[in-house]
Amino acid sequence: MNLSRRTLLGLIKYPNYLPQLNQQPQGQESVSHREVKASLWHPPKGLYECDQASFDWLLEGFSKHDTQRFMQFNSTGDTGNSHHKTLYKSFDCSIMELADDIAYAIHDLEDAIVMGIVNQSQFNQEVADIVALSEKLFSRHHHQRKDAIGALVNCFITNIEITEIAPEFEHDLLKYNAVFPDPFNQALSIFKAYVFNRVIRKPEIQMLEYKGQQIVMELFQAFASDPQRLLPDNTRQRWLEAHEAGNGHRVIADYISGMTDGFASKLYASLFMPSSAVGGEKIG
């Protein structure tokens, strides 16, 4: 896409490489992917080393001092499940993160209300500070729900502040971040906790997530087992080039991550389900 340095900078939330941030859990044996307990397998959050050339180019606009500080991470000394985590993000990235948090807390709540996953009584008990909006949020009328959601989103957006969070940086794009004042940060945390506990953690939702995880892992296993046979022509060519450099698995991961849910499900069905179940014909 030939993105500018500033656009790329806004996309990088964890500015260091995965091997430096990784704290490999101890005492975990290799198991079948169907036996994986998701809570025990949290990967670190960072950059792939094969993207180093792009990251180096991105950082050319900063001083050596700023570059080194920007890539700093906390060193927990923990060899358990906690990985190292980077400490800083750019100004544009901080805006993206706030937008993501608002979408997670408010728009996911709206979806849950529409689908009947949460109810008004429960909501009033656990998020009592905005009962004035509760009637509109749970209204049967679409426009009233939209008015309430719009009011909440507008409230958070219009109270964002620009703060100097790291004066030791030389460049303003690293020195300043967009942040919520404490009361709004606490309010959004209440919404996020409610969505996590009452929506994301519901067994029905977790079953869908588990199914999605299995589809992704099965597809990766299949393509990695015989990429020259199963990958589409253009992806296979990229895999051949990356494989020579030792990055073949990255191409397969990118290919799968670019699929829509519907396409991935259909592909999974065509590979692993009996032909009669997907309307196909038997071969051989």
Protein Blocks (a to p, Z undefined) as FASTA:
>chain_A
ZZafklmmmmmmbgcdfklmpccdehiacddfklpcfklmcccddddfklmmmmmmmmmm
pcfklmmmmmpccdehpablbccddfbdcfklmmmmmmmmmmmmmmmmmmmmmnomacfk
lmmmmmmmlmmmmmmmmpcbfklmmmmmmmmmmmmmmmpccddfblmbmblklmpccddd
fklmmmmmmmmmmmmmmmmmpmklmmmmmmmmmmmmmmmmmmmmmmmlmpcfklmmmmmm
mmmnopmmmmmmmmmmmpcfklmmmmmmmmmgcfklnopaceZZ
